[in-house]
Amino acid sequence: MKKILIWDIPTRIGHWLLVAVFILSFVTGDSEEWRLFHVAAGYAVGGVLAFRMFWGVAGTRYARFTSFLFSPLQAFRYVIELLKGKPSHWLGHNPAGSYAIYLLILLGFATVVSGFAVYAEIGGEWLEEAHDALSYCMLGIVGIHVLGVIVGSWAHHENLVRSMVHGYKMGNSEEAIDSGKTYWAIAPIATAVLASMLVFIT
């Protein structure tokens, strides 16, 4: 067992960029003064998620959706194992964490689309309320995800947050990805910036 590269650079940048733009969009949501920042951050959320969809197909081993396709039963069993303090170890996303990712992507796109409709004055007050509800649901899933990371870090005796910063975990050499895909590092940033610029068009 040694430190091996698990998370490529675009995955890590995309992860933390999504954290940043979601926080920005959430805290500016109720301010008329910061409305353009809110909309731009919301579009950026959509841009990062669009990149994640692409990277889920074209990325490295543990970034691909095929590496974390688990049944609901597998996710349930993992949660039970986690509560008992003896969860199975996964180098990539664990079964429960995978469902948090799916929900965040779905809720993220739903929130962005509804926010766009509200900004374009389509749908009326009910859609604005739906947009707010979706954003709070997304915040709730984020909270559950963070709690899972904390408990998982304790149960596995590894810092999962730190591994999403430097990309390494303990494992066998043959389990490592062969490249950090450094040349793709700009892609999640570019999609976020380009998407946020839509605020000047809409």
C-alpha positions in Angstrom: 0.0 0.0 0.0 1.3 3.5 -0.9 0.0 6.9 -2.0 -1.5 6.6 -5.4 -3.2 9.2 -7.7 -7.0 8.7 -7.7 -8.5 12.1 -8.6 -7.3 13.9 -11.7 -6.8 17.7 -11.7 -10.0 18.6 -13.7 -12.1 16.6 -11.3 -10.6 18.4 -8.3 -10.8 21.8 -9.8 -14.4 21.2 -10.9 -15.3 20.0 -7.5 -14.0 23.0 -5.6 -15.2 25.4 -8.3 -18.7 24.0 -7.9 -18.5 24.6 -4.2 -17.4 28.2 -4.7 -20.0 29.2 -7.3 -22.8 27.4 -5.5 -22.0 29.3 -2.2 -21.8 32.6 -4.1 -25.2 31.9 -5.8 -26.8 30.9 -2.6 -25.7 33.8 -0.4 -26.7 36.4 -3.1 -30.1 34.8 -3.8 -32.2 37.2 -1.7 -30.3 40.4 -2.6 -31.6 42.7 -5.4 -28.4 44.6 -5.3 -26.4 41.5 -6.0 -28.8 40.0 -8.5 -26.4 40.0 -11.5 -23.8 38.2 -9.4 -26.4 35.7 -8.3 -27.4 35.0 -11.9 -23.8 34.8 -13.1 -22.9 32.4 -10.3 -26.0 30.3 -11.2 -25.0 30.1 -14.8 -21.5 29.2 -13.7 -23.0 26.3 -11.6 -24.6 25.1 -14.9 -21.3 25.4 -16.7 -19.4 23.3 -14.1 -22.1 20.7 -14.1 -22.1 20.5 -17.9 -18.3 19.9 -17.8 -18.9 17.2 -15.1 -21.3 15.4 -17.4 -18.7 15.4 -20.1 -15.9 14.4 -17.7 -18.1 11.6 -16.4 -17.7 10.0 -19.8 -14.3 11.2 -21.0 -12.4 11.5 -17.7 -10.1 9.2 -15.9 -11.1 5.9 -14.2 -12.6 7.2 -11.0 -14.2 10.3 -12.5 -16.3 8.2 -15.0 -19.9 7.5 -14.1 -19.3 3.8 -14.9 -17.0 3.6 -11.9 -19.7 4.5 -9.4 -22.9 2.8 -10.8 -24.3 1.2 -7.6 -27.8 -0.2 -6.9 -29.9 1.4 -4.1 -29.4 -1.8 -2.1 -25.6 -1.3 -2.3 -25.9 2.3 -1.1 -28.2 1.2 1.8 -25.8 -1.5 2.8 -22.9 1.0 2.8 -24.8 3.4 5.0 -25.5 0.6 7.5 -21.8 -0.4 7.5 -20.9 3.2 8.0 -23.2 3.6 11.0 -21.6 0.4 12.5 -18.2 2.0 12.0 -17.0 -0.7 9.6 -17.7 0.4 6.0 -16.3 -1.2 2.9 -13.4 0.8 1.5 -13.7 2.4 -2.0 -10.9 4.2 -3.7 -13.3 6.2 -5.8 -16.8 7.3 -4.9 -18.5 4.9 -2.4 -22.1 3.7 -3.1 -23.8 6.2 -0.8 -21.7 9.1 -2.1 -22.5 8.2 -5.7 -26.2 8.9 -5.1 -25.3 12.3 -3.5 -23.4 13.1 -6.7 -26.4 12.1 -8.9 -28.8 14.2 -6.8 -26.5 17.2 -6.8 -26.2 17.1 -10.6 -30.0 16.7 -11.1 -30.9 19.3 -8.5 -28.2 21.6 -9.9 -29.5 21.6 -13.4 -33.1 21.9 -12.2 -32.1 24.9 -10.1 -30.2 26.6 -12.9 -33.0 26.0 -15.4 -35.7 27.3 -13.0 -33.5 30.3 -12.1 -33.1 31.1 -15.8 -36.9 31.0 -16.3 -37.4 33.3 -13.2 -34.7 35.7 -14.5 -36.5 35.8 -17.9 -39.8 36.4 -16.1 -41.3 33.1 -17.3 -43.6 31.1 -15.1 -44.6 33.6 -12.4 -44.3 33.4 -8.6 -44.8 29.7 -8.3 -41.6 29.1 -10.4 -39.7 31.5 -8.1 -40.8 29.5 -5.1 -39.9 26.2 -6.9 -36.4 27.7 -7.6 -35.9 28.6 -4.0 -37.1 25.1 -2.9 -34.7 23.4 -5.3 -31.8 25.5 -4.1 -32.6 24.5 -0.5 -32.9 20.9 -1.4 -29.5 21.2 -3.1 -28.1 22.7 0.1 -29.5 19.9 2.1 -27.8 17.3 -0.1 -24.6 19.2 0.2 -25.0 19.0 4.0 -25.6 15.3 3.9 -22.6 14.9 1.6 -20.3 16.8 3.9 -21.5 14.8 6.9 -20.8 11.6 4.9 -17.3 12.8 4.1 -16.7 13.6 7.8 -18.0 10.2 9.0 -16.2 8.4 6.2 -12.9 10.1 7.0 -13.3 9.0 10.6 -14.3 5.4 9.7 -11.6 4.9 7.1 -8.9 6.8 9.0 -8.2 9.0 6.0 -8.7 12.6 5.2 -11.2 12.6 2.2 -11.2 16.3 2.0 -7.4 16.4 1.6 -7.5 13.7 -1.0 -9.8 15.9 -3.1 -7.2 18.6 -2.8 -4.0 16.7 -3.7 -5.7 13.7 -5.5 -4.0 10.9 -3.6 -5.2 8.0 -1.5 -3.6 4.9 -0.1 -3.8 1.9 -2.4 -2.0 -0.5 -4.7 0.0 0.7 -7.7 -2.2 -1.0 -10.2 -5.3 0.9 -8.9 -3.8 4.3 -9.6 -4.8 6.4 -12.6 -2.0 6.9 -15.1 -2.4 10.7 -15.6 -3.6 13.7 -13.7 -4.8 15.2 -17.1 -3.2 18.5 -16.3 -3.8 19.8 -19.9 -7.6 19.6 -19.1 -7.2 21.7 -16.0 -8.6 24.9 -17.7 -11.7 23.1 -19.0 -14.0 23.4 -15.9 -12.8 27.0 -15.3 -13.5 27.9 -18.9 -17.0 26.4 -18.9 -17.9 28.2 -15.7 -16.6 31.6 -17.0 -18.3 31.2 -20.4 -21.5 30.2 -18.8 -21.4 33.1 -16.3 -21.0 35.5 -19.3 -24.5 34.6 -20.4 -25.8 37.1 -17.9 -24.8 39.8 -20.4 -26.9 38.2 -23.1 -30.1 37.1 -21.3 
